[in-house]
Amino acid sequence: MLDTLTSPVPNADAALVAALLAVDPAGLGGVALRAPAGPLRDAWLALLREGLPASTPMHRVPLHATDSALLGGLDLAATLHAGRPVAQLGLLARCDGGVLLLAMAERVGAGVASQLSAVLDTQVVALERDGLTQRRPARVALVALDEGDGDEEQMPATLLDRVAFHLPLQAAASEDDAPVDWTRAEIADARARLAQVVVPESVVQALCAASLVWGVNSMRAPLLAVRVARAAAALSGMDEAEEVHASLAARLVLAPRATRVPAPPAEETDDTPPPAEAQAPEQDATDAPPPEAQSDGQDNTPDDEAAPGALDDRLIEAVRAAIPPGLLAALQMGQARQARAAAAGRSGALMKNQNRGRPVGTRRAEPRSGARLHILETLRAAAPWQRLRQQQAGGPQRIQVRREDFHVVRFRQRRPTTTLFVVDASGSAALHRLAEAKGAVGGGAGVSWRRLRTAAAAHPLAGARQTQPGRTARRWRHAAGRRH
């Protein structure tokens, strides 16, 4: 029995996912790894790093990375020194042929998610900013480290749709679930064999049928499943994907995306049409096919027609076996896990602010009404025009910055909402009402902290304070504003 407390080891499926991703990183897109930070996640990342070539770059994406950091842009110091625009490589271009690690993927912003999604689709970084127009290769795989707690915290759906694996990381509980030790040489041989692996048409049709039956709404899922089957065949040392590889792809790719349970087959009824009357025996004997041809057709046709349907059924059952029992029961009741909409109300909604909140970039504007000037972006906007402006000025001068070059910082902050609990403390049921109010405030505080990282509080009212609702409400708003 493995001791997962002292030496956590990923289970067999997690190790297989790491090996398949090392075989075809860019083709499979990546993996959404749902696990908290700890030794188990570090062990899985070590497995992935051991399977990749030694020279493979692996970079970590900051949570609030800017467009300049991801895509690249103008190298301000080199541009001012050379007197001409000089481009600087971004993180995506520097990681060409490698792996991107996206920590805290459940909190990534829409801007970063859209940039990563575009690169995963095209495998090219398109830079069109700061007077530069460039296209650089970016064949990367994304390892999204999802540390969310519960269904409320999910990484963006655009990224989930573009990675092949949705892996809830678990430790091996027994020797039977221990991972297979794939060596770097075996994975390198599979990577070299991948280009010549063929996927039969029957396997492609079966994967598409299983995706349709289980309610997988994305068109990318069957394509990713076919690529996983190719990588599994290459890892097995074969040149053609077989049923076992298709079943593995259905289990790893389609099962986590299932949204419904296949409908049971229709029951056969007794209302069958009567058999056709026998034809007259006066037919010419020359028109009938020879007995050998009839027997050959009877032997071959049923097998050829039944084989695709049988493969479809086996892949559907492979997906059914991979779905956890609790989730399968939820699917049968019509309560499949969906992206939950935000709760009613405006609490936690993002709103723009001119000088307060979290910096989220810059915009072209003049520094008025308390707006903060962003010095670097202003100089970066003015740098490409220095040679032309100095020629117009009649000679080399200091850096010329004009009004159209000004950039100010953009801020965002969450909108706070105050809820006032007014409890009647008179009568014999006062203690019961106070206990109910206390439970409601405690439950609301827990939900607010988990979902929005905000605070909640209760303020007792008694005696003369009950006659001053306006003053009390102002105190609540002031306290809530300080906490948010």
C-alpha positions as CSV (number, residue, x, y, z in Angstrom):
1,M,0.0,0.0,0.0
2,L,1.3,3.4,-1.0
3,D,1.7,6.0,1.7
4,T,0.3,9.1,0.1
5,L,0.8,11.2,3.2
6,T,4.6,11.0,3.3
7,S,5.3,10.4,-0.4
8,P,2.4,11.6,-2.6
9,V,2.5,10.0,-6.1
10,P,0.1,10.9,-8.9
11,N,-2.2,8.0,-9.9
12,A,-1.9,6.1,-13.2
13,D,-4.2,8.4,-15.2
14,A,-2.4,11.5,-14.1
15,A,1.0,10.0,-15.1
16,L,-0.4,8.9,-18.5
17,V,-1.7,12.4,-19.1
18,A,1.8,13.8,-18.4
19,A,3.3,11.2,-20.9
20,L,0.7,12.0,-23.6
21,L,1.2,15.7,-23.2
22,A,5.0,15.2,-23.5
23,V,4.5,13.3,-26.8
24,D,2.4,16.1,-28.5
25,P,2.4,19.3,-26.4
26,A,1.3,21.8,-29.0
27,G,-1.2,19.4,-30.7
28,L,-3.0,18.5,-27.4
29,G,-3.2,22.1,-26.3
30,G,-2.4,21.4,-22.6
31,V,-4.2,20.3,-19.4
32,A,-6.4,22.0,-16.8
33,L,-4.9,20.6,-13.6
34,R,-7.3,21.1,-10.7
35,A,-5.3,20.6,-7.5
36,P,-4.1,22.8,-4.7
37,A,-0.4,23.8,-4.4
38,G,1.5,21.1,-2.7
39,P,3.9,18.2,-3.1
40,L,1.4,16.2,-5.2
41,R,1.2,18.9,-7.9
42,D,4.9,19.3,-7.8
43,A,5.3,15.6,-8.4
44,W,3.1,15.7,-11.5
45,L,5.0,18.7,-12.9
46,A,8.2,16.8,-12.3
47,L,6.8,13.9,-14.3
48,L,5.9,16.3,-17.2
49,R,9.4,17.9,-17.1
50,E,11.1,14.5,-17.2
51,G,9.2,13.5,-20.3
52,L,10.0,16.6,-22.2
53,P,13.4,17.3,-23.9
54,A,16.0,18.8,-21.7
55,S,16.0,22.0,-23.7
56,T,12.2,22.6,-23.6
57,P,11.4,26.1,-22.2
58,M,8.9,26.3,-19.4
59,H,7.7,29.7,-18.3
60,R,5.2,30.9,-15.7
61,V,2.5,33.4,-16.8
62,P,1.8,36.1,-14.3
63,L,-1.8,36.3,-13.2
64,H,-2.2,40.0,-14.3
65,A,0.2,39.9,-17.2
66,T,-0.1,42.9,-19.6
67,D,-0.3,42.7,-23.4
68,S,3.3,43.9,-23.6
69,A,4.5,41.1,-21.4
70,L,2.6,38.4,-23.3
71,L,2.8,39.6,-26.9
72,G,5.9,41.8,-26.8
73,G,6.2,45.4,-27.9
74,L,8.6,48.2,-28.2
75,D,12.0,48.0,-26.4
76,L,12.1,51.5,-25.0
77,A,15.8,51.7,-24.1
78,A,17.0,50.1,-27.3
79,T,14.6,52.3,-29.4
80,L,15.8,55.5,-27.9
81,H,19.5,54.4,-28.2
82,A,19.2,53.3,-31.9
83,G,16.8,56.0,-33.0
84,R,14.5,53.5,-34.7
85,P,11.8,51.1,-33.4
86,V,13.3,48.0,-31.9
87,A,11.0,45.1,-31.0
88,Q,11.1,43.1,-27.7
89,L,10.0,39.5,-27.6
90,G,7.0,38.7,-25.4
91,L,6.6,35.7,-23.1
92,L,4.6,33.7,-25.7
93,A,7.2,34.0,-28.4
94,R,10.0,33.2,-26.0
95,C,8.2,30.0,-25.0
96,D,7.9,28.6,-28.6
97,G,8.1,24.8,-28.4
98,G,7.7,24.8,-24.7
99,V,5.1,24.8,-21.9
100,L,3.3,27.7,-20.2
101,L,2.4,27.4,-16.5
102,L,-0.7,29.5,-15.7
103,A,-0.9,29.7,-11.9
104,M,-4.3,30.5,-10.2
105,A,-6.1,29.9,-13.5
106,E,-9.5,30.3,-11.9
107,R,-8.8,34.0,-11.4
108,V,-7.2,34.9,-14.7
109,G,-8.7,37.9,-16.5
110,A,-10.6,37.9,-19.7
111,G,-7.8,39.8,-21.5
112,V,-5.1,37.2,-20.7
113,A,-7.5,34.3,-21.4
114,S,-8.3,35.7,-24.9
115,Q,-4.6,36.2,-25.8
116,L,-3.8,32.6,-24.7
117,S,-6.8,31.2,-26.6
118,A,-5.7,33.0,-29.8
119,V,-2.2,31.6,-29.5
120,L,-3.5,28.0,-28.8
121,D,-5.7,28.3,-31.9
122,T,-3.2,29.7,-34.4
123,Q,0.2,28.9,-32.7
124,V,1.3,32.3,-33.8
125,V,1.8,35.6,-31.9
126,A,0.5,38.5,-33.9
127,L,2.0,41.8,-32.7
128,E,0.4,45.0,-34.1
129,R,1.1,47.7,-31.6
130,D,3.6,50.6,-30.9
131,G,4.2,51.0,-34.7
132,L,5.3,47.3,-35.0
133,T,3.8,44.6,-37.1
134,Q,5.3,41.1,-36.6
135,R,4.2,37.5,-36.6
136,R,6.2,35.0,-34.6
137,P,5.7,31.3,-34.0
138,A,4.4,30.2,-30.6
139,R,3.8,26.5,-30.5
140,V,3.1,26.1,-26.8
141,A,1.2,23.9,-24.4
142,L,-0.7,25.4,-21.5
143,V,-0.7,23.8,-18.1
144,A,-3.5,25.7,-16.2
145,L,-3.0,25.3,-12.5
146,D,-6.6,25.5,-11.2
147,E,-6.7,26.0,-7.4
148,G,-10.4,26.7,-7.2
149,D,-12.5,25.5,-4.3
150,G,-15.9,24.3,-5.4
151,D,-17.9,24.9,-8.6
152,E,-18.1,28.6,-8.1
153,E,-14.4,29.1,-9.0
154,Q,-13.7,27.9,-12.5
155,M,-11.2,28.9,-15.1
156,P,-12.4,30.6,-18.2
157,A,-14.4,28.4,-20.6
158,T,-12.4,29.6,-23.6
159,L,-9.3,28.0,-22.1
160,L,-11.1,24.8,-20.9
161,D,-12.3,24.3,-24.5
162,R,-8.8,24.4,-26.0
163,V,-7.0,22.0,-23.7
164,A,-7.4,18.3,-24.2
165,F,-7.3,17.1,-20.6
166,H,-9.4,18.2,-17.6
167,L,-7.6,16.4,-14.8
168,P,-8.6,16.5,-11.1
169,L,-5.3,15.4,-9.7
170,Q,-5.4,12.5,-7.2
171,A,-2.7,10.5,-5.5
172,A,-2.3,6.8,-6.1
173,A,-4.1,4.9,-3.4
174,S,-2.7,1.4,-4.0
175,E,-0.1,-0.4,-6.0
176,D,-2.7,-1.2,-8.7
177,D,-3.1,2.5,-9.3
178,A,0.6,3.3,-9.3
179,P,1.9,5.3,-12.3
180,V,3.8,3.7,-15.1
181,D,7.4,4.9,-15.3
182,W,7.8,6.3,-18.9
183,T,11.4,7.0,-19.7
184,R,12.5,10.1,-21.6
185,A,13.8,7.8,-24.4
186,E,10.4,6.0,-24.8
187,I,8.6,9.3,-25.0
188,A,11.2,10.6,-27.5
189,D,10.6,7.6,-29.7
190,A,6.8,8.1,-29.5
191,R,7.3,11.8,-30.5
192,A,9.4,10.7,-33.5
193,R,6.7,8.1,-34.5
194,L,3.8,10.5,-34.1
195,A,3.9,11.8,-37.6
196,Q,3.3,8.4,-39.2
197,V,0.5,7.2,-37.0
198,V,-2.8,6.8,-38.8
199,V,-6.2,7.0,-37.3
200,P,-8.8,4.8,-39.1
201,E,-12.0,6.4,-40.3
202,S,-14.1,4.1,-38.1
203,V,-12.3,5.4,-35.0
204,V,-12.9,9.0,-36.0
205,Q,-16.6,8.3,-36.6
206,A,-16.9,6.4,-33.3
207,L,-15.3,9.3,-31.3
208,C,-17.6,11.8,-33.0
209,A,-20.6,9.6,-32.2
210,A,-19.6,9.2,-28.6
211,S,-19.1,13.0,-28.3
212,L,-22.6,13.6,-29.7
213,V,-24.3,11.0,-27.5
214,W,-22.8,12.3,-24.3
215,G,-23.7,15.9,-25.1
216,V,-20.3,17.3,-25.6
217,N,-21.1,20.7,-27.1
218,S,-17.7,21.7,-28.4
219,M,-16.4,20.8,-31.8
220,R,-12.9,20.8,-30.6
221,A,-13.4,17.9,-28.2
222,P,-13.6,15.1,-30.9
223,L,-10.5,16.6,-32.7
224,L,-8.6,16.6,-29.4
225,A,-9.7,13.0,-28.8
226,V,-8.4,11.9,-32.2
227,R,-5.1,13.5,-31.4
228,V,-5.0,11.8,-28.0
229,A,-5.6,8.5,-29.7
230,R,-2.7,9.2,-32.1
231,A,-0.4,10.0,-29.2
232,A,-1.4,6.9,-27.3
233,A,-0.8,4.7,-30.4
234,A,2.7,6.3,-30.8
235,L,3.4,5.8,-27.1
236,S,2.5,2.1,-27.5
237,G,4.9,1.8,-30.5
238,M,2.2,1.3,-33.1
239,D,1.6,3.0,-36.5
240,E,-2.2,2.8,-36.4
241,A,-4.7,3.7,-33.6
242,E,-6.8,0.9,-32.4
243,E,-9.9,0.5,-30.3
244,V,-8.0,0.5,-27.0
245,H,-6.5,3.9,-27.9
246,A,-9.9,5.3,-28.9
247,S,-11.4,4.1,-25.6
248,L,-8.5,5.8,-23.7
249,A,-9.2,9.1,-25.6
250,A,-12.9,8.9,-24.9
251,R,-12.2,8.3,-21.2
252,L,-9.7,11.1,-20.8
253,V,-11.1,13.8,-23.2
254,L,-14.9,13.2,-23.6
255,A,-15.9,12.0,-20.1
256,P,-15.0,15.2,-18.2
257,R,-17.0,17.2,-20.8
258,A,-20.2,15.1,-20.7
259,T,-23.4,17.0,-20.0
260,R,-26.1,14.3,-20.4
261,V,-26.6,10.6,-20.2
262,P,-27.3,8.7,-23.4
263,A,-31.0,7.9,-23.9
264,P,-31.9,4.2,-23.4
265,P,-32.5,2.3,-26.6
266,A,-36.1,2.2,-27.8
267,E,-38.0,-1.0,-26.7
268,E,-38.9,-3.3,-29.5
269,T,-42.7,-3.6,-30.0
270,D,-44.8,-6.4,-31.5
271,D,-46.2,-4.2,-34.1
272,T,-43.9,-5.6,-36.8
273,P,-45.1,-5.6,-40.4
274,P,-46.1,-9.0,-41.7
275,P,-43.5,-10.7,-43.9
276,A,-43.7,-10.1,-47.6
277,E,-45.5,-12.7,-49.6
278,A,-43.3,-15.2,-51.4
279,Q,-42.7,-14.3,-55.0
280,A,-43.9,-16.6,-57.8
281,P,-41.4,-19.4,-58.6
282,E,-41.6,-18.5,-62.3
283,Q,-38.5,-16.3,-62.1
284,D,-35.9,-17.1,-64.6
285,A,-33.0,-19.1,-63.0
286,T,-30.5,-16.9,-64.8
287,D,-31.6,-13.8,-62.9
288,A,-30.8,-15.3,-59.5
289,P,-27.2,-14.9,-58.3
290,P,-25.1,-18.1,-57.8
291,P,-25.3,-19.7,-54.3
292,E,-21.6,-18.9,-53.6
293,A,-22.2,-15.2,-54.1
294,Q,-25.2,-15.2,-51.8
295,S,-23.3,-17.0,-49.1
296,D,-20.4,-14.6,-49.4
297,G,-22.7,-11.6,-49.1
298,Q,-24.4,-13.0,-46.1
299,D,-21.0,-13.7,-44.4
300,N,-19.4,-10.3,-45.1
301,T,-22.2,-7.7,-44.9
302,P,-23.4,-8.2,-41.3
303,D,-19.8,-7.9,-39.9
304,D,-19.0,-4.8,-42.0
305,E,-22.2,-3.1,-40.9
306,A,-22.1,-4.1,-37.2
307,A,-18.5,-3.2,-36.6
308,P,-18.8,0.6,-36.5
309,G,-21.9,0.4,-34.3
310,A,-20.3,-2.0,-31.9
311,L,-17.2,0.4,-31.6
312,D,-19.6,3.3,-30.9
313,D,-21.2,1.3,-28.1
314,R,-17.9,0.4,-26.6
315,L,-16.7,4.0,-26.6
316,I,-19.9,5.1,-25.0
317,E,-19.5,2.5,-22.2
318,A,-15.8,3.6,-21.8
319,V,-17.0,7.2,-21.2
320,R,-19.7,5.9,-18.8
321,A,-17.1,4.0,-16.8
322,A,-14.9,7.0,-16.5
323,I,-17.6,9.4,-15.1
324,P,-17.7,9.4,-11.2
325,P,-20.8,7.9,-9.8
326,G,-21.9,11.1,-8.2
327,L,-21.6,13.1,-11.4
328,L,-23.3,10.3,-13.3
329,A,-26.3,10.5,-11.0
330,A,-26.4,14.2,-11.3
331,L,-26.4,13.9,-15.1
332,Q,-29.3,11.4,-14.9
333,M,-31.3,13.9,-12.8
334,G,-30.6,16.7,-15.2
335,Q,-28.3,18.6,-12.8
336,A,-25.1,18.5,-14.7
337,R,-22.4,20.9,-13.7
338,Q,-22.8,24.0,-15.7
339,A,-21.1,27.4,-15.6
340,R,-23.1,29.2,-12.8
341,A,-24.3,32.7,-13.4
342,A,-23.4,35.4,-10.9
343,A,-25.7,35.8,-8.0
344,A,-28.4,38.4,-8.1
345,G,-27.3,41.9,-7.1
346,R,-24.3,44.0,-7.8
347,S,-22.0,42.8,-5.1
348,G,-18.5,42.1,-6.5
349,A,-19.2,43.6,-10.0
350,L,-16.3,45.3,-11.5
351,M,-16.6,49.0,-12.1
352,K,-14.1,51.5,-13.6
353,N,-12.5,54.1,-11.4
354,Q,-10.1,56.9,-12.3
355,N,-7.7,56.8,-9.4
356,R,-8.7,53.9,-7.1
357,G,-8.6,50.1,-7.4
358,R,-6.3,47.6,-9.1
359,P,-4.3,48.8,-12.1
360,V,-5.4,46.9,-15.2
361,G,-3.5,48.6,-18.0
362,T,-3.3,52.0,-19.7
363,R,-5.3,54.0,-22.1
364,R,-4.6,57.0,-24.3
365,A,-5.8,60.1,-22.5
366,E,-4.6,63.3,-20.9
367,P,-3.8,63.3,-17.1
368,R,-6.8,65.3,-16.0
369,S,-9.2,65.1,-13.0
370,G,-6.8,63.1,-10.9
371,A,-5.8,60.5,-13.6
372,R,-2.3,59.2,-13.2
373,L,0.2,59.5,-16.0
374,H,2.0,56.3,-17.0
375,I,5.5,57.4,-17.8
376,L,6.8,54.3,-19.6
377,E,3.7,53.9,-21.9
378,T,3.9,57.6,-22.7
379,L,7.6,57.3,-23.7
380,R,6.9,54.1,-25.6
381,A,4.2,55.8,-27.6
382,A,6.5,58.8,-28.4
383,A,9.7,56.8,-29.2
384,P,8.8,55.7,-32.8
385,W,8.3,59.4,-33.8
386,Q,11.5,60.9,-32.5
387,R,13.5,60.8,-35.7
388,L,10.7,62.5,-37.6
389,R,10.0,65.1,-34.9
390,Q,13.7,65.9,-34.6
391,Q,14.0,66.4,-38.4
392,Q,11.0,68.8,-38.2
393,A,12.6,70.6,-35.3
394,G,15.9,71.1,-37.3
395,G,18.3,69.0,-35.3
396,P,18.7,66.5,-32.5
397,Q,17.1,67.6,-29.3
398,R,15.7,66.1,-26.2
399,I,12.9,63.5,-26.4
400,Q,9.8,65.3,-27.7
401,V,6.5,64.2,-26.1
402,R,3.2,65.6,-27.4
403,R,-0.3,65.4,-26.2
404,E,-1.3,62.5,-28.3
405,D,1.4,60.4,-26.6
406,F,-0.1,60.7,-23.1
407,H,-1.2,57.4,-21.5
408,V,-2.9,57.2,-18.1
409,V,-3.4,54.2,-15.8
410,R,-6.7,52.4,-15.8
411,F,-8.1,51.1,-12.5
412,R,-10.9,48.7,-11.6
413,Q,-12.4,47.9,-8.3
414,R,-15.3,45.7,-7.1
415,R,-18.6,47.3,-6.2
416,P,-19.4,46.9,-2.5
417,T,-22.9,46.1,-1.4
418,T,-24.2,46.6,2.2
419,T,-26.9,44.4,3.6
420,L,-28.6,45.7,6.8
421,F,-30.2,43.1,9.1
422,V,-32.9,44.7,11.3
423,V,-34.1,42.4,14.0
424,D,-37.0,43.1,16.4
425,A,-35.6,42.2,19.8
426,S,-38.9,42.6,21.7
427,G,-41.2,39.8,22.8
428,S,-40.7,36.3,24.0
429,A,-39.2,35.1,20.6
430,A,-36.4,37.7,20.6
431,L,-33.7,35.2,21.3
432,H,-34.9,32.9,18.5
433,R,-35.0,35.7,16.0
434,L,-31.6,36.9,17.0
435,A,-30.2,33.4,16.5
436,E,-31.7,33.2,13.1
437,A,-30.2,36.5,12.1
438,K,-26.8,35.5,13.4
439,G,-27.0,32.3,11.3
440,A,-27.9,34.3,8.2
441,V,-25.1,36.7,8.7
442,G,-22.6,33.9,9.3
443,G,-23.7,32.0,6.2
444,G,-23.5,35.2,4.1
445,A,-20.1,36.0,5.4
446,G,-18.8,32.6,4.4
447,V,-20.2,32.8,0.9
448,S,-19.0,36.3,0.4
449,W,-15.4,35.4,1.3
450,R,-15.3,32.2,-0.8
451,R,-16.7,33.9,-4.0
452,L,-15.8,37.5,-3.8
453,R,-13.1,37.7,-1.0
454,T,-15.2,40.4,0.7
455,A,-16.1,40.8,4.3
456,A,-19.4,40.8,6.2
457,A,-20.3,41.9,9.7
458,A,-23.3,42.3,12.1
459,H,-24.1,45.3,14.2
460,P,-26.3,44.8,17.2
461,L,-29.0,47.3,17.9
462,A,-30.6,47.8,21.3
463,G,-32.3,50.4,23.4
464,A,-32.1,54.0,22.1
465,R,-30.2,53.0,19.0
466,Q,-33.3,51.6,17.4
467,T,-34.7,55.1,17.1
468,Q,-31.8,56.3,14.9
469,P,-32.0,54.1,11.7
470,G,-30.4,56.8,9.5
471,R,-27.3,57.1,11.7
472,T,-27.0,53.3,12.0
473,A,-27.3,52.8,8.2
474,R,-24.5,55.4,7.7
475,R,-22.3,53.6,10.1
476,W,-23.0,50.3,8.2
477,R,-22.1,51.9,4.9
478,H,-18.9,53.4,6.3
479,A,-17.8,50.1,7.8
480,A,-18.6,48.2,4.6
481,G,-16.6,50.6,2.5
482,R,-13.6,50.2,4.7
483,R,-13.8,46.4,4.6
484,H,-14.2,46.3,0.8
